[in-house]
């Protein structure tokens, strides 16, 4: 099953309970299709780049919630009932690409012992004389020819 992120933009003045009710309904829907919710992140209220017009007004702020889930590929079609939710301003489902997880990750030949093959030095390489350049510098004249200057 592929990994998906479901981004939900809620109305700004909404209480916590209706948001959690909708998250619970989505989670039950995913679970009933043998999927798994792996992560839920709630963010601070955000300013929108433009107003989102709904029947009860135009909104310039929203509450953002991200749900990460493993679900069947037809989850996008199954979540279209969210279009009728009056609590939501927008929702978006994003599929993770080229993600390996579970036994698929460990069965890859090129990923095996990857940590063991890393060099023992620092992540940033050695902090030796790499930054030391020669005092010779190439400059380009106005006519386009290059000439090497040396400091005395």
SULDARA-V67120 format. One record per run of one state. SS is the DSSP state (H for helix, E for strand, - for the rest). FROM is the first residue (numbers start at 1). LEN is the number of residues. Records with the same first field share a line. If there is no record, write none. Layout:
SS = FROM-LEN, FROM-LEN
This chain:
- = 1-1, 12-4, 33-3, 55-2, 72-3, 85-3, 96-7, 108-21, 132-5, 141-5, 150-3
E = 2-10, 36-19, 57-15, 88-8, 137-4, 146-4
H = 16-17, 75-10, 103-5, 129-3
